[in-house]
Amino acid sequence: MCDGVNDERDNCKYEPNPDQLDTDRDGLGDKCDEDIDDDGIPNDRDNCVYRYNPDQADSDRNGIGNICRHNTDPDDVPDNFDNCPNNSLIYRTDFSKYQTVILDPIGESQIDPNWVITHQGAEISQTMNSDPGLAVGHDVLTGVDYEGTFFVDTEIDDDYVGIVFSYQDNRKFYTVMWKKNQQTYWQPTPFRAVAEPGIQIKLVESETGPGTHMRNALWHTGDTPKQVKLLWVDPKNVGWKERTPYRWILIHRPLIGLIRLNIFEGEQMIVDSGNIYDSSLTGGRVGVLCFSQEAIRWSDLAYRCNDNLREEIYNELPHSLRGRVHIDNTIYQHIQQQPFPWNN
């Protein structure tokens, strides 16, 4: 398993923790710190693991300390408004601070993507028929629920629309890619790449990084040694339709290596990947992907820190994994849609 942080900078060298979260700022990451809030109470006996409360005051004796009853982490944002209640550095979805990642920087077959961020960082558009590229957010996440709606607002072209998760650098990330029609890539070197219509989930672990090898490997529906591994492909092989909104919900739980994808067209679920298991990457940033497709809009974007699972997914886990996660049937609302009372 890889957390994408070199040992000389890693605050938990022997535990994967890509977010490097260190609540008490003692140089030891939360993942390997036996006293996360530095209040002298070990985590397994602390009634507020992320809030300093050496007195352990608990007026109603429900096992949750007074100080963290409505706000688990020390970020001054109540849990019901916080998309990452256990992480004081993240409290809402925000792609306004994004990074452009060019995946074929030398190739001259197409121009680079043109990204436009709107709606307070909750919507991303890409306007050009471009080389492969990513727009990734700033926040680093481990267990995550990532959802949004994508829409192709043109009848021109039939190429790839996608999302990325567990992005660690431009050589290592997971991606969901959806191709409209079958097509052989028009650049036959360094190798012939054939894209099949339909949805694909891929692990990118590229030996070369951005360039022609990665470009063709991403286009290809299949494994490319030392570049891309195909984890799952939708057996229906159905391409996306223009001017049709699709809602996706992606679940990634690095703790147990679980990936699951659902896609909806209106109220109808049209894709359910089932439980996919891969432990290569243990978390990172999330974002969107385009490859040769213009006029794409990803809207109503939302990501949430989450290490738990809804009951129906939990019940499909092998028994060997069930003891490592918990059931949580909470129905979440988008943080962006809720007014912050302290700003009124």
Protein Blocks (a to p, Z undefined) as FASTA:
>chain_A
ZZhiafklmcblkbccfkopafkonopafklccblnonopafklccblkbccfkopafko
nopafklmmombanhpafklpcblkbckbcbdcfkbccdddfblmbckbccdddddeehh
iaccdfbdcdddddddfbdcfbdcddddddddbfehjbdddddehifbfmbccdddddfb
dcddfblbfbdcdddedddddddddfklpajklmmmmmpgcddehiaccfbdcfklpacd
ehiacdddddddfknopacddddehjbcfbdebjaddfkbgcdcdddddehiahiacehi
acdddfbdcfklmmmpcfklmmmpccdfbdcddfklpccfklZZ
